[in-house]
Structure formats: structure tokens, C-alpha cells
Amino acid sequence: MLSSSVNIAIPNTLVPAKPSPTSFWSDEAFRRPFSLRRLRVRAAAGVAFKEEEERGLSSGDAGDSPEYDVPPTLRRELMPKHVAVIMDGNVRWARKRGLPSGAGHEAGVKSLRQLVEICCRWGIKVLTVFAFSYDNWVRPQVEVEFLMSLFERVIKSEIESFKREGIRISVIGDSTKLPPSLQQLIHDAEESTKENLKFQFIVAVSYSGKYDVVQACKSVAQKAKEGVIELGDINESLIEQELETNCTEYPYPDLLIRTSGELRVSNFLLWQLAYTEFFFVQTLWPDFGIEDFTEALTSFQQRQRRYVHDLCCWPLLALKACSHGFCDADPALKCKNQVLQLAPHGRKSYIEKCLFSRVKLNPCPSGKCFFHSFFLKRPPSTGGEPSKEEGSRLNDNRVISVSGESPDDFPVGLQRELMPKHVAVILDGNRRWARQRGLPPWAGHKAGAESLKRLVKLCCRWRIEVLTVYAFSLENWIRSKLEVEFLMNLFERMMKSELESFKRQSIRVSVIGDSSKLPKSLQEVIHEAEESTKENSKLHLILAISYGGKHDIAQACKSIARKAKEGVIELEDIDESLIEQELETKCTEYPYPDLLIRTSGELRVSNFLLWQLAYTEFFFAQKHWPDFGEDEFVEALTSFQQRQRRYGGQN
């Protein structure tokens, strides 16, 4: 999807129990950004919202109201194809009003009806909602029975409307646990609407992301055992075909919305959310209305979507679409109005070279070639090491400090007993950090390496047990050869230079990912580091290099299928526990991060630890990774310690 990149402030939407005076989450500070954003949305939407309010649509039930247009703040052509929603907060909504929990669930149904109508009218193709998780079965029996009854009543009352409106309904999850009457009703609804094409409404009932992967793995293992497929056929594509979302043309949500201020995915669509954009809103689900949805879609349309490799795809498209084009016959790659002063390259390699070295392009006289605006106005770097001037600028612009090395130097406000055991970090923003300072990308990567060293020291001092960092993804291999080689050399140099320090500090090092793709010399350095530190116990540093969450699950499924084919295990043995034993994070005592930190303002997980993040708390920092220091880490930890963690409704 093509969109412009706009910097927007996105808070970590959680109200702490005891906000500090300077905390963003003080009542006054929290309300301000949301109210201002909504005022901006209202001002831009103008008459549209006024008309909607008169019809009772802005926060109530859309019901049978007349059709209304897409708000002016949104562009229909940039609408997400698939929106997923974690409908959270029904019980809290009821509790605030002194009502029974059933009243909150009933109110939640009204919000859902409105959202379905809006999606149909605004051109969204698929809506998937998390109605009842696999973990929700542990809730009180009275509440569970009420919810099962509510699902039946809603399906019965809405089925004729779905037929008229061209809405296809699908239900995903473990249906064997549902009451027989509800199972039959779901089957009838799916059969009677399966030819509808206008809109697909997917309801996740008795569902979890881990359950989905387990049943897919079991199906793959059975086919391998029966000889229907070969072990070599097992890959990400095959697993995707076995997931429950194979019922739709668009199985991967573009946007995930979670209400009620929680920052986690709660075991929902783990595989499918690999590149999904997240939007977290403080509003409880029964209060979620058109204004909140517009805010979520506006945020989505303002984002520049990346798929880990960070090679922005729309400059490439701009080259193709530019009315001035490039003359392939001219080895200097002439624009019809301007010669680009570069040695001859093919189109792809030329673009990659520019993206990595930030070559200054002479602007097209017409002013219409917006491709030029993607590059900084500075000449390409001439070497692999920074000049004295560049080194000085790099140091002057870094504002990170790690004060003191004493183990007793513990930040005020944090509680040792509430520290996370496992912290994971997506190190994002190195190249943008460098670009903002007029430096080549490798300067950002070197600055990022220094930030990582400081974070390792902080984790050691504050007794965090495991630190997992996303250093290089499987998708990153498509970056320019020059940048990939630099990063491989950087990993090798860093491990060699830090190995003795790791031994002294009792830091154990593990590397997860597809090591077969790494240079042989780096593989040898990794092996030496892992072997020489495997008895260390103060901190376990896990580096994800050439790693992808889908690849991790796929290799686990392949290993399980091999064991099933060889008769080592039975198909009935395949469950969550067995898959967990085959994942690459089996190298640690604490394989599930308590806290995930992502820098640089992006709100997605980028195919990182998909299975392992099922109940992880998220923290999104605006700072680029090289600027992430002690203050930012303390802020993330403080936010984590103020949260009430839930697992399917249980604290």
C-alpha cells in the first residue's frame, strides 16, 4: 500500500497505578493528546461528523441509519483490506457502571454491529474479531454460559441481514468445545453465506494463535506421515495453507485494533500478525464508535509500512510511474530532463546504491519527480570508517548516558521484585538516525552497536535474566550487498571484541536464526562465543541474526513432522508444549519475553518471536535505537511494572 510518511506521536496507552509528576500517564497529560487528536479529526471531518452525530452514529449504534460517506480525513484507496479487533473491556465497562458483566457483553454487541456496517460501507473487505479466546474457558461458568447463549442469539438475529447485505460469516477456533446447538448454528450460517462476496466477517470463538499453529502443525505432520507431502515441502507457505484463516482471500490483517488500553496481542492471530500495524486505544469496547475507528484508520493511513528489510518500496514504484522516467538506452540513466551524475548501474542496483549511500541527486527541473526527496543532500561516503569530522558529529549527537556501574545503583521508582525476567528489543531506526544527522547508514549501525553494549550493562546491573535483540532479520538479506556485508563484519567484530568482557561479566551468548546463510567466519565466531560462555549465568544475551518468527515455527513443525514420520512421536502428542520444545528459544530457561520494546515509533512486531510474544507486554518508544538510553529503558520498565497482566481473563 502506498502512503506518505508522517511523524505522529503514539503513546503507550496504559494508565499506571501511581503516575509520577512527569509521567505521560498522569490524568491531565493522558487526556490532552487524545482530546487534541480527536479535535483535529473532528475539525477535518467537519460536516460529516456533525451529520453522523445527528443520526446517533458517532458513539452509538449505527443500526439502520442512512448510508454515510467516508470521512474527509480518510482516503478510500488507502483503506486496509483486513482489519482485526481485540474487543476488550466489556466487563470493566459494566463494572464502572455498577452493572453485571452480561450488560457489558450486550453493549459490546451493539458496538460490533456498528463496526460491521461501517466496514461494509467504507470498502474494508475483511473484519476479524476476537470474541472468545481459548483461554476464556477458565472464566466463571455462569459467564461462559451467558456468552455461548449470546453468540447464538446474535447469529440467529443477524443471519437474514447478512444474507441481504452480501456478508459472508466464518467462525474460526476449536468448535469441539462449543455447545452442539451453537456448532449447528455456526455451520448453517457459514453454509448459507459462503457465496456472499461484499464483505467477510470472521469471528474467532474458542480461538488462540497457538491453537491455530498446533492444529496446522498436526495436519502437516499427518500428511508427511502418510506420504502426501515430503519433509522438504514443509515451509511457511504450506503452514499458511493449514491455518484457520485459509478461509479468506486476505488472511493477514493490515491493521489490528485493541481497545481498553492494554498493550499486548493476547494469543490472537500470532502467525498472521507478523507485519500488521497495531493501534491501541484507551476506550473500552462498548464505547468504541465511529470516531475511534476513524482515528485508527487515519493513523494507519499515515504510516509508512515496512517489511523489516526497510527498503522503502514506493520510491521504486515512483521511478516506474514518474512521467519523466529513465532512458534504459543511456548508460548514465538519463532522466528526460536531467542527467543523474552516477556511474552506469542497472535500475535495481542503482536504487539500492542510492538508498544505502544516500547519494545526492540533481533535482528534476519539472519538480514532479518526488523520488528525489528520498535522499539526503550529501555526497556518498568514500570509505568504511568514519572521518574525524563524522566521528565528532556522531559523538556530539548522541545523548545517552549510563550512570554508575555499582550493582546497588538501582533506579528510583522501580521495584526489583517486579523486574521482567526476559526483555526483548527490536533495534529499529539506525539508518534513520544516521540520515537525520547527514551520516551514512553504517554510522547508524555502529551507533546502534554502542547502544546495545550499554543496554547489556544495564540488564546485568538490574538483574534481568534474559535479553533478546532483533539484530538482523531473514528479510534483511534483500538489502544491498554492501550494507549486508558491513553488518556481517560488524557482528563479527563486535563478538570478537566483547567476548572477554562477556566471560568476565558471566554473560552467556546464544544466537538464534538460520545460521546457514551467515558467512563461515561469522559462524565460527558464533560457535566459539556460545561454547565459551555456555556455563555463564548472570545474563543470557540472545542475538536474533538471520531470524524470522515464521521461519522459527516452520522449522519446529518440520522437526515434529520428521519425528512423527519416523514413529518417534504420535500425532496425538503434538501440542503447544511439544512445539515450544522445538523453537529456537528453547536455549533459555525463560523463552517468553515479559516485555517487548520497539524503538523508532513503529507499531508492529516485524515477524519477531511470533509464538513467544503471545502474552508479552509491548512498549513503543519514539526514539531511534542509537538514542535509546537509560532514561528510556527506565520508562519502559516503569510502564511494565504498572501494568496488570492478564492471561485470557485471569490476572
Helices and strands as residue ranges (DSSP letters): H 27-45, H 47-54, G 76-78, E 82-86, H 90-96, H 101-122, E 126-133, G 134-138, H 141-165, E 167-172, G 175-177, H 180-193, E 199-207, H 209-225, G 231-233, H 236-242, G 244-247, E 255-258, E 277-280, G 285-287, H 290-302, H 313-321, E 334-335, E 338-339, H 347-357, G 370-374, H 388-396, G 416-418, E 422-426, H 430-436, H 441-461, E 466-473, G 474-478, H 481-504, E 507-512, G 515-517, H 520-533, E 539-547, H 549-565, G 571-573, H 576-582, G 584-587, E 595-598, E 617-620, G 625-627, H 630-641
